[in-house]
Amino acid sequence: MRAVQRILPYTKQLVLYALYDVLDSEESEYDKAENGRIAAKVTVYGNRSGFELSVSEELPATVLTVQISAPCQGLSVQGQRRAVDYLADRVEQLLENELKLSALMKSRGGNVT
């Protein structure tokens, strides 16, 4: 099972919001699994695969883990690696972009809602 972990300098709640936002934007099907992880079916680069995602707080940071649990039939090892990297990158980039834009708007006196 291919997996990637990202150590993020954000609260667990913020990372979870970003994760669910990414899953929604990818039009994925997801549900909370018995083990506390999120089980999702996501299409990445045209290949629909099953993933397990989890967020855990390990102060002073939060750990995002993305695993491919049911790869699309015929998906290569490199394709599996790209798929988990893609989802982890999307969450991380969303957090970075939102926080940078928020800080920029505040510094210019704009309202951020």
N, CA, C and O atoms as CSV, one atom per row, in Angstrom:
chain,resi,resn,atom,element,x,y,z
A,1,MET,N,N,0.842,-1.172,0.000
A,1,MET,CA,C,0.000,0.000,0.000
A,1,MET,C,C,0.897,1.249,0.000
A,1,MET,O,O,1.702,1.431,0.913
A,2,ARG,N,N,0.764,2.083,-0.993
A,2,ARG,CA,C,1.542,3.315,-1.098
A,2,ARG,C,C,0.967,4.368,-0.161
A,2,ARG,O,O,-0.249,4.529,-0.064
A,3,ALA,N,N,1.847,5.080,0.525
A,3,ALA,CA,C,1.399,6.108,1.472
A,3,ALA,C,C,2.379,7.269,1.479
A,3,ALA,O,O,3.555,7.120,1.146
A,4,VAL,N,N,1.868,8.422,1.864
A,4,VAL,CA,C,2.692,9.611,2.033
A,4,VAL,C,C,2.200,10.339,3.280
A,4,VAL,O,O,1.005,10.355,3.573
A,5,GLN,N,N,3.134,10.936,4.004
A,5,GLN,CA,C,2.797,11.740,5.174
A,5,GLN,C,C,3.304,13.154,4.961
A,5,GLN,O,O,4.381,13.369,4.405
A,6,ARG,N,N,2.512,14.110,5.412
A,6,ARG,CA,C,2.920,15.512,5.388
A,6,ARG,C,C,2.793,16.056,6.799
A,6,ARG,O,O,1.755,15.908,7.445
A,7,ILE,N,N,3.852,16.681,7.266
A,7,ILE,CA,C,3.830,17.345,8.572
A,7,ILE,C,C,3.514,18.807,8.303
A,7,ILE,O,O,4.276,19.513,7.641
A,8,LEU,N,N,2.378,19.247,8.828
A,8,LEU,CA,C,1.857,20.575,8.512
A,8,LEU,C,C,1.792,21.449,9.761
A,8,LEU,O,O,1.426,20.968,10.833
A,9,PRO,N,N,2.145,22.726,9.633
A,9,PRO,CA,C,2.151,23.626,10.792
A,9,PRO,C,C,0.784,24.271,11.048
A,9,PRO,O,O,0.697,25.468,11.321
A,10,TYR,N,N,-0.270,23.475,10.958
A,10,TYR,CA,C,-1.626,23.977,11.135
A,10,TYR,C,C,-2.351,23.105,12.167
A,10,TYR,O,O,-1.904,22.000,12.475
A,11,THR,N,N,-3.452,23.600,12.689
A,11,THR,CA,C,-4.233,22.816,13.637
A,11,THR,C,C,-4.914,21.647,12.924
A,11,THR,O,O,-5.138,21.679,11.714
A,12,LYS,N,N,-5.231,20.635,13.693
A,12,LYS,CA,C,-5.908,19.461,13.134
A,12,LYS,C,C,-7.222,19.864,12.477
A,12,LYS,O,O,-7.548,19.386,11.391
A,13,GLN,N,N,-7.971,20.734,13.129
A,13,GLN,CA,C,-9.267,21.155,12.597
A,13,GLN,C,C,-9.125,21.834,11.242
A,13,GLN,O,O,-9.913,21.578,10.332
A,14,LEU,N,N,-8.128,22.694,11.103
A,14,LEU,CA,C,-7.897,23.396,9.841
A,14,LEU,C,C,-7.517,22.412,8.736
A,14,LEU,O,O,-7.986,22.541,7.605
A,15,VAL,N,N,-6.676,21.439,9.051
A,15,VAL,CA,C,-6.273,20.438,8.065
A,15,VAL,C,C,-7.480,19.589,7.651
A,15,VAL,O,O,-7.635,19.263,6.474
A,16,LEU,N,N,-8.327,19.235,8.607
A,16,LEU,CA,C,-9.533,18.470,8.270
A,16,LEU,C,C,-10.460,19.261,7.351
A,16,LEU,O,O,-11.006,18.705,6.398
A,17,TYR,N,N,-10.642,20.545,7.627
A,17,TYR,CA,C,-11.466,21.382,6.744
A,17,TYR,C,C,-10.904,21.376,5.324
A,17,TYR,O,O,-11.647,21.221,4.355
A,18,ALA,N,N,-9.602,21.543,5.211
A,18,ALA,CA,C,-8.972,21.558,3.893
A,18,ALA,C,C,-9.116,20.201,3.204
A,18,ALA,O,O,-9.389,20.138,2.005
A,19,LEU,N,N,-8.936,19.129,3.952
A,19,LEU,CA,C,-9.058,17.790,3.385
A,19,LEU,C,C,-10.456,17.557,2.828
A,19,LEU,O,O,-10.603,17.086,1.700
A,20,TYR,N,N,-11.484,17.884,3.609
A,20,TYR,CA,C,-12.856,17.700,3.136
A,20,TYR,C,C,-13.160,18.616,1.946
A,20,TYR,O,O,-13.904,18.231,1.044
A,21,ASP,N,N,-12.595,19.810,1.940
A,21,ASP,CA,C,-12.781,20.719,0.816
A,21,ASP,C,C,-12.183,20.123,-0.463
A,21,ASP,O,O,-12.790,20.191,-1.531
A,22,VAL,N,N,-11.000,19.547,-0.342
A,22,VAL,CA,C,-10.360,18.912,-1.503
A,22,VAL,C,C,-11.192,17.719,-1.973
A,22,VAL,O,O,-11.433,17.565,-3.171
A,23,LEU,N,N,-11.627,16.884,-1.044
A,23,LEU,CA,C,-12.435,15.719,-1.434
A,23,LEU,C,C,-13.724,16.151,-2.128
A,23,LEU,O,O,-14.142,15.528,-3.104
A,24,ASP,N,N,-14.355,17.214,-1.627
A,24,ASP,CA,C,-15.571,17.719,-2.268
A,24,ASP,C,C,-15.276,18.269,-3.661
A,24,ASP,O,O,-16.029,18.021,-4.602
A,25,SER,N,N,-14.188,19.010,-3.791
A,25,SER,CA,C,-13.856,19.603,-5.090
A,25,SER,C,C,-13.483,18.542,-6.125
A,25,SER,O,O,-13.621,18.771,-7.327
A,26,GLU,N,N,-13.013,17.385,-5.664
A,26,GLU,CA,C,-12.681,16.276,-6.566
A,26,GLU,C,C,-13.898,15.390,-6.839
A,26,GLU,O,O,-13.792,14.376,-7.529
A,27,GLU,N,N,-15.059,15.781,-6.290
A,27,GLU,CA,C,-16.305,15.033,-6.451
A,27,GLU,C,C,-16.127,13.567,-6.043
A,27,GLU,O,O,-16.591,12.653,-6.725
A,28,SER,N,N,-15.457,13.375,-4.935
A,28,SER,CA,C,-15.179,12.019,-4.456
A,28,SER,C,C,-16.306,11.526,-3.563
A,28,SER,O,O,-17.121,12.304,-3.067
A,29,GLU,N,N,-16.329,10.221,-3.375
A,29,GLU,CA,C,-17.234,9.599,-2.419
A,29,GLU,C,C,-16.391,9.272,-1.199
A,29,GLU,O,O,-15.328,8.663,-1.319
A,30,TYR,N,N,-16.862,9.676,-0.021
A,30,TYR,CA,C,-16.066,9.399,1.172
A,30,TYR,C,C,-16.958,9.161,2.377
A,30,TYR,O,O,-18.116,9.577,2.427
A,31,ASP,N,N,-16.373,8.479,3.337
A,31,ASP,CA,C,-17.078,8.156,4.563
A,31,ASP,C,C,-16.038,7.931,5.642
A,31,ASP,O,O,-14.895,7.578,5.350
A,32,LYS,N,N,-16.430,8.133,6.873
A,32,LYS,CA,C,-15.513,7.879,7.979
A,32,LYS,C,C,-15.477,6.380,8.246
A,32,LYS,O,O,-16.518,5.758,8.457
A,33,ALA,N,N,-14.288,5.805,8.237
A,33,ALA,CA,C,-14.118,4.376,8.466
A,33,ALA,C,C,-14.129,4.075,9.962
A,33,ALA,O,O,-14.030,4.985,10.785
A,34,GLU,N,N,-14.247,2.798,10.307
A,34,GLU,CA,C,-14.289,2.385,11.707
A,34,GLU,C,C,-13.014,2.747,12.464
A,34,GLU,O,O,-13.055,3.012,13.666
A,35,ASN,N,N,-11.895,2.758,11.769
A,35,ASN,CA,C,-10.617,3.040,12.428
A,35,ASN,C,C,-10.361,4.539,12.603
A,35,ASN,O,O,-9.268,4.935,13.008
A,36,GLY,N,N,-11.364,5.378,12.301
A,36,GLY,CA,C,-11.213,6.818,12.463
A,36,GLY,C,C,-10.647,7.512,11.236
A,36,GLY,O,O,-10.600,8.741,11.177
A,37,ARG,N,N,-10.226,6.739,10.274
A,37,ARG,CA,C,-9.719,7.324,9.030
A,37,ARG,C,C,-10.876,7.654,8.102
A,37,ARG,O,O,-12.023,7.284,8.354
A,38,ILE,N,N,-10.558,8.347,7.039
A,38,ILE,CA,C,-11.549,8.672,6.024
A,38,ILE,C,C,-11.293,7.752,4.842
A,38,ILE,O,O,-10.199,7.740,4.278
A,39,ALA,N,N,-12.302,6.987,4.475
A,39,ALA,CA,C,-12.210,6.109,3.309
A,39,ALA,C,C,-12.834,6.862,2.139
A,39,ALA,O,O,-13.969,7.329,2.230
A,40,ALA,N,N,-12.085,6.979,1.032
A,40,ALA,CA,C,-12.569,7.771,-0.098
A,40,ALA,C,C,-12.278,7.080,-1.421
A,40,ALA,O,O,-11.280,6.376,-1.571
A,41,LYS,N,N,-13.173,7.298,-2.370
A,41,LYS,CA,C,-12.946,6.891,-3.754
A,41,LYS,C,C,-12.780,8.178,-4.539
A,41,LYS,O,O,-13.700,8.991,-4.624
A,42,VAL,N,N,-11.599,8.355,-5.110
A,42,VAL,CA,C,-11.249,9.608,-5.769
A,42,VAL,C,C,-10.679,9.293,-7.147
A,42,VAL,O,O,-9.920,8.337,-7.312
A,43,THR,N,N,-11.051,10.104,-8.132
A,43,THR,CA,C,-10.469,9.980,-9.458
A,43,THR,C,C,-9.291,10.943,-9.554
A,43,THR,O,O,-9.449,12.161,-9.462
A,44,VAL,N,N,-8.110,10.367,-9.741
A,44,VAL,CA,C,-6.886,11.159,-9.871
A,44,VAL,C,C,-6.263,10.827,-11.214
A,44,VAL,O,O,-5.974,9.664,-11.497
A,45,TYR,N,N,-6.054,11.839,-12.042
A,45,TYR,CA,C,-5.494,11.656,-13.378
A,45,TYR,C,C,-6.271,10.606,-14.171
A,45,TYR,O,O,-5.685,9.801,-14.894
A,46,GLY,N,N,-7.601,10.625,-14.028
A,46,GLY,CA,C,-8.456,9.723,-14.793
A,46,GLY,C,C,-8.590,8.321,-14.238
A,46,GLY,O,O,-9.289,7.499,-14.830
A,47,ASN,N,N,-7.945,8.016,-13.121
A,47,ASN,CA,C,-7.997,6.689,-12.518
A,47,ASN,C,C,-8.718,6.756,-11.177
A,47,ASN,O,O,-8.291,7.471,-10.271
A,48,ARG,N,N,-9.813,6.007,-11.054
A,48,ARG,CA,C,-10.581,5.993,-9.798
A,48,ARG,C,C,-10.003,4.922,-8.882
A,48,ARG,O,O,-9.968,3.740,-9.223
A,49,SER,N,N,-9.554,5.363,-7.718
A,49,SER,CA,C,-8.928,4.464,-6.750
A,49,SER,C,C,-9.487,4.717,-5.362
A,49,SER,O,O,-10.095,5.754,-5.095
A,50,GLY,N,N,-9.269,3.745,-4.484
A,50,GLY,CA,C,-9.669,3.892,-3.094
A,50,GLY,C,C,-8.497,4.403,-2.265
A,50,GLY,O,O,-7.356,3.984,-2.463
A,51,PHE,N,N,-8.784,5.311,-1.337
A,51,PHE,CA,C,-7.763,5.904,-0.484
A,51,PHE,C,C,-8.218,5.857,0.966
A,51,PHE,O,O,-9.415,5.846,1.256
A,52,GLU,N,N,-7.250,5.830,1.867
A,52,GLU,CA,C,-7.504,6.039,3.287
A,52,GLU,C,C,-6.709,7.262,3.693
A,52,GLU,O,O,-5.507,7.345,3.439
A,53,LEU,N,N,-7.381,8.209,4.323
A,53,LEU,CA,C,-6.752,9.456,4.722
A,53,LEU,C,C,-6.949,9.651,6.210
A,53,LEU,O,O,-8.000,9.318,6.759
A,54,SER,N,N,-5.933,10.190,6.857
A,54,SER,CA,C,-6.065,10.465,8.291
A,54,SER,C,C,-5.311,11.736,8.643
A,54,SER,O,O,-4.355,12.136,7.978
A,55,VAL,N,N,-5.787,12.354,9.722
A,55,VAL,CA,C,-5.168,13.571,10.240
A,55,VAL,C,C,-4.972,13.361,11.732
A,55,VAL,O,O,-5.922,13.063,12.456
A,56,SER,N,N,-3.739,13.517,12.185
A,56,SER,CA,C,-3.469,13.364,13.618
A,56,SER,C,C,-2.631,14.544,14.096
A,56,SER,O,O,-1.777,15.063,13.378
A,57,GLU,N,N,-2.901,14.938,15.305
A,57,GLU,CA,C,-2.170,16.076,15.873
A,57,GLU,C,C,-1.001,15.546,16.683
A,57,GLU,O,O,-1.176,14.764,17.618
A,58,GLU,N,N,0.182,15.980,16.314
A,58,GLU,CA,C,1.404,15.637,17.034
A,58,GLU,C,C,2.121,16.952,17.282
A,58,GLU,O,O,3.016,17.350,16.536
A,59,LEU,N,N,1.700,17.615,18.355
A,59,LEU,CA,C,2.173,18.970,18.638
A,59,LEU,C,C,3.681,19.085,18.537
A,59,LEU,O,O,4.405,18.228,19.045
A,60,PRO,N,N,4.155,20.117,17.896
A,60,PRO,CA,C,3.471,21.346,17.513
A,60,PRO,C,C,2.916,21.329,16.092
A,60,PRO,O,O,2.639,22.394,15.542
A,61,ALA,N,N,2.746,20.176,15.490
A,61,ALA,CA,C,2.297,20.106,14.101
A,61,ALA,C,C,1.148,19.101,13.968
A,61,ALA,O,O,0.740,18.457,14.935
A,62,THR,N,N,0.649,18.993,12.749
A,62,THR,CA,C,-0.400,18.043,12.416
A,62,THR,C,C,0.103,17.174,11.273
A,62,THR,O,O,0.734,17.670,10.339
A,63,VAL,N,N,-0.177,15.876,11.349
A,63,VAL,CA,C,0.287,14.932,10.335
A,63,VAL,C,C,-0.887,14.499,9.471
A,63,VAL,O,O,-1.892,13.994,9.971
A,64,LEU,N,N,-0.744,14.704,8.172
A,64,LEU,CA,C,-1.704,14.235,7.182
A,64,LEU,C,C,-1.113,12.981,6.544
A,64,LEU,O,O,0.015,13.004,6.053
A,65,THR,N,N,-1.872,11.893,6.552
A,65,THR,CA,C,-1.434,10.654,5.918
A,65,THR,C,C,-2.428,10.288,4.827
A,65,THR,O,O,-3.638,10.254,5.050
A,66,VAL,N,N,-1.890,10.013,3.638
A,66,VAL,CA,C,-2.703,9.594,2.497
A,66,VAL,C,C,-2.171,8.247,2.032
A,66,VAL,O,O,-0.995,8.119,1.691
A,67,GLN,N,N,-3.050,7.233,2.019
A,67,GLN,CA,C,-2.682,5.896,1.557
A,67,GLN,C,C,-3.610,5.488,0.428
A,67,GLN,O,O,-4.801,5.796,0.457
A,68,ILE,N,N,-3.078,4.804,-0.553
A,68,ILE,CA,C,-3.919,4.233,-1.594
A,68,ILE,C,C,-4.238,2.807,-1.169
A,68,ILE,O,O,-3.348,1.962,-1.076
A,69,SER,N,N,-5.517,2.548,-0.914
A,69,SER,CA,C,-5.922,1.257,-0.372
A,69,SER,C,C,-6.458,0.308,-1.435
A,69,SER,O,O,-6.391,-0.910,-1.275
A,70,ALA,N,N,-6.986,0.862,-2.510
A,70,ALA,CA,C,-7.521,0.044,-3.602
A,70,ALA,C,C,-7.198,0.731,-4.920
A,70,ALA,O,O,-8.036,1.439,-5.479
A,71,PRO,N,N,-5.967,0.520,-5.423
A,71,PRO,CA,C,-5.587,1.195,-6.664
A,71,PRO,C,C,-6.438,0.745,-7.848
A,71,PRO,O,O,-6.901,-0.394,-7.910
A,72,CYS,N,N,-6.625,1.653,-8.767
A,72,CYS,CA,C,-7.309,1.342,-10.013
A,72,CYS,C,C,-6.584,0.171,-10.683
A,72,CYS,O,O,-5.354,0.107,-10.668
A,73,GLN,N,N,-7.337,-0.737,-11.260
A,73,GLN,CA,C,-6.715,-1.896,-11.908
A,73,GLN,C,C,-5.720,-1.436,-12.977
A,73,GLN,O,O,-6.041,-0.617,-13.838
A,74,GLY,N,N,-4.520,-1.980,-12.899
A,74,GLY,CA,C,-3.488,-1.655,-13.868
A,74,GLY,C,C,-2.662,-0.422,-13.531
A,74,GLY,O,O,-1.746,-0.074,-14.276
A,75,LEU,N,N,-2.965,0.239,-12.432
A,75,LEU,CA,C,-2.214,1.440,-12.055
A,75,LEU,C,C,-0.819,1.041,-11.572
A,75,LEU,O,O,-0.684,0.227,-10.658
A,76,SER,N,N,0.189,1.601,-12.171
A,76,SER,CA,C,1.577,1.256,-11.841
A,76,SER,C,C,1.958,1.778,-10.457
A,76,SER,O,O,1.250,2.597,-9.871
A,77,VAL,N,N,3.070,1.298,-9.955
A,77,VAL,CA,C,3.595,1.779,-8.675
A,77,VAL,C,C,3.845,3.282,-8.754
A,77,VAL,O,O,3.540,4.011,-7.810
A,78,GLN,N,N,4.392,3.744,-9.865
A,78,GLN,CA,C,4.641,5.181,-10.038
A,78,GLN,C,C,3.319,5.953,-10.070
A,78,GLN,O,O,3.229,7.056,-9.531
A,79,GLY,N,N,2.302,5.375,-10.701
A,79,GLY,CA,C,0.990,6.006,-10.741
A,79,GLY,C,C,0.367,6.099,-9.363
A,79,GLY,O,O,-0.271,7.098,-9.027
A,80,GLN,N,N,0.551,5.056,-8.562
A,80,GLN,CA,C,0.049,5.082,-7.183
A,80,GLN,C,C,0.753,6.166,-6.382
A,80,GLN,O,O,0.122,6.884,-5.606
A,81,ARG,N,N,2.055,6.279,-6.572
A,81,ARG,CA,C,2.825,7.308,-5.864
A,81,ARG,C,C,2.352,8.704,-6.277
A,81,ARG,O,O,2.191,9.586,-5.435
A,82,ARG,N,N,2.132,8.894,-7.576
A,82,ARG,CA,C,1.648,10.194,-8.051
A,82,ARG,C,C,0.265,10.519,-7.481
A,82,ARG,O,O,-0.020,11.672,-7.157
A,83,ALA,N,N,-0.583,9.512,-7.361
A,83,ALA,CA,C,-1.939,9.732,-6.857
A,83,ALA,C,C,-1.931,10.180,-5.392
A,83,ALA,O,O,-2.625,11.133,-5.036
A,84,VAL,N,N,-1.152,9.504,-4.543
A,84,VAL,CA,C,-1.115,9.912,-3.130
A,84,VAL,C,C,-0.439,11.277,-2.985
A,84,VAL,O,O,-0.861,12.096,-2.169
A,85,ASP,N,N,0.607,11.521,-3.776
A,85,ASP,CA,C,1.253,12.838,-3.741
A,85,ASP,C,C,0.287,13.934,-4.182
A,85,ASP,O,O,0.264,15.016,-3.596
A,86,TYR,N,N,-0.501,13.657,-5.202
A,86,TYR,CA,C,-1.459,14.635,-5.713
A,86,TYR,C,C,-2.433,15.069,-4.616
A,86,TYR,O,O,-2.638,16.263,-4.397
A,87,LEU,N,N,-3.029,14.098,-3.933
A,87,LEU,CA,C,-4.007,14.447,-2.895
A,87,LEU,C,C,-3.352,15.181,-1.726
A,87,LEU,O,O,-3.901,16.165,-1.232
A,88,ALA,N,N,-2.196,14.719,-1.283
A,88,ALA,CA,C,-1.498,15.400,-0.186
A,88,ALA,C,C,-1.095,16.816,-0.601
A,88,ALA,O,O,-1.220,17.754,0.187
A,89,ASP,N,N,-0.619,16.968,-1.822
A,89,ASP,CA,C,-0.236,18.295,-2.325
A,89,ASP,C,C,-1.430,19.231,-2.391
A,89,ASP,O,O,-1.317,20.405,-2.040
A,90,ARG,N,N,-2.577,18.723,-2.838
A,90,ARG,CA,C,-3.771,19.564,-2.936
A,90,ARG,C,C,-4.158,20.128,-1.576
A,90,ARG,O,O,-4.482,21.311,-1.467
A,91,VAL,N,N,-4.128,19.293,-0.536
A,91,VAL,CA,C,-4.483,19.755,0.811
A,91,VAL,C,C,-3.476,20.797,1.284
A,91,VAL,O,O,-3.856,21.860,1.775
A,92,GLU,N,N,-2.199,20.489,1.135
A,92,GLU,CA,C,-1.153,21.414,1.582
A,92,GLU,C,C,-1.220,22.743,0.837
A,92,GLU,O,O,-1.086,23.802,1.452
A,93,GLN,N,N,-1.423,22.702,-0.471
A,93,GLN,CA,C,-1.491,23.934,-1.257
A,93,GLN,C,C,-2.720,24.764,-0.902
A,93,GLN,O,O,-2.651,25.992,-0.864
A,94,LEU,N,N,-3.837,24.101,-0.643
A,94,LEU,CA,C,-5.038,24.836,-0.249
A,94,LEU,C,C,-4.801,25.592,1.054
A,94,LEU,O,O,-5.167,26.761,1.173
A,95,LEU,N,N,-4.192,24.930,2.021
A,95,LEU,CA,C,-3.895,25.581,3.294
A,95,LEU,C,C,-2.949,26.762,3.104
A,95,LEU,O,O,-3.185,27.843,3.642
A,96,GLU,N,N,-1.889,26.558,2.347
A,96,GLU,CA,C,-0.921,27.641,2.123
A,96,GLU,C,C,-1.572,28.816,1.414
A,96,GLU,O,O,-1.376,29.965,1.810
A,97,ASN,N,N,-2.342,28.542,0.372
A,97,ASN,CA,C,-2.963,29.622,-0.397
A,97,ASN,C,C,-3.981,30.396,0.433
A,97,ASN,O,O,-3.994,31.627,0.412
A,98,GLU,N,N,-4.825,29.684,1.157
A,98,GLU,CA,C,-5.841,30.346,1.966
A,98,GLU,C,C,-5.210,31.238,3.032
A,98,GLU,O,O,-5.649,32.370,3.235
A,99,LEU,N,N,-4.189,30.736,3.706
A,99,LEU,CA,C,-3.577,31.509,4.778
A,99,LEU,C,C,-2.771,32.687,4.245
A,99,LEU,O,O,-2.756,33.751,4.864
A,100,LYS,N,N,-2.108,32.516,3.120
A,100,LYS,CA,C,-1.366,33.637,2.532
A,100,LYS,C,C,-2.309,34.708,2.031
A,100,LYS,O,O,-2.049,35.897,2.216
A,101,LEU,N,N,-3.416,34.303,1.392
A,101,LEU,CA,C,-4.388,35.286,0.919
A,101,LEU,C,C,-5.035,36.018,2.085
A,101,LEU,O,O,-5.255,37.228,2.019
A,102,SER,N,N,-5.340,35.289,3.147
A,102,SER,CA,C,-5.937,35.894,4.327
A,102,SER,C,C,-4.994,36.937,4.924
A,102,SER,O,O,-5.427,38.038,5.266
A,103,ALA,N,N,-3.729,36.606,5.051
A,103,ALA,CA,C,-2.743,37.536,5.604
A,103,ALA,C,C,-2.566,38.748,4.707
A,103,ALA,O,O,-2.422,39.870,5.193
A,104,LEU,N,N,-2.577,38.525,3.395
A,104,LEU,CA,C,-2.430,39.617,2.440
A,104,LEU,C,C,-3.610,40.572,2.517
A,104,LEU,O,O,-3.434,41.790,2.512
A,105,MET,N,N,-4.809,40.016,2.589
A,105,MET,CA,C,-5.992,40.858,2.673
A,105,MET,C,C,-6.009,41.679,3.963
A,105,MET,O,O,-6.384,42.851,3.957
A,106,LYS,N,N,-5.601,41.055,5.064
A,106,LYS,CA,C,-5.571,41.773,6.331
A,106,LYS,C,C,-4.533,42.894,6.304
A,106,LYS,O,O,-4.779,43.980,6.830
A,107,SER,N,N,-3.381,42.638,5.695
A,107,SER,CA,C,-2.346,43.657,5.637
A,107,SER,C,C,-2.750,44.843,4.765
A,107,SER,O,O,-2.243,45.951,4.941
A,108,ARG,N,N,-3.657,44.611,3.835
A,108,ARG,CA,C,-4.128,45.690,2.958
A,108,ARG,C,C,-5.439,46.285,3.447
A,108,ARG,O,O,-6.022,47.143,2.784
A,109,GLY,N,N,-5.900,45.834,4.597
A,109,GLY,CA,C,-7.102,46.408,5.173
A,109,GLY,C,C,-8.390,45.841,4.620
A,109,GLY,O,O,-9.462,46.391,4.877
A,110,GLY,N,N,-8.316,44.760,3.871
A,110,GLY,CA,C,-9.519,44.153,3.308
A,110,GLY,C,C,-10.207,43.240,4.299
A,110,GLY,O,O,-9.596,42.766,5.257
A,111,ASN,N,N,-11.452,43.006,4.065
A,111,ASN,CA,C,-12.207,42.083,4.909
A,111,ASN,C,C,-12.072,40.674,4.364
A,111,ASN,O,O,-12.178,40.442,3.160
A,112,VAL,N,N,-11.838,39.750,5.260
A,112,VAL,CA,C,-11.763,38.344,4.874
A,112,VAL,C,C,-12.863,37.632,5.624
A,112,VAL,O,O,-12.900,37.646,6.855
A,113,THR,N,N,-13.760,37.010,4.881
A,113,THR,CA,C,-14.859,36.283,5.522
A,113,THR,C,C,-14.845,34.846,5.122
A,113,THR,O,O,-15.697,34.075,5.562
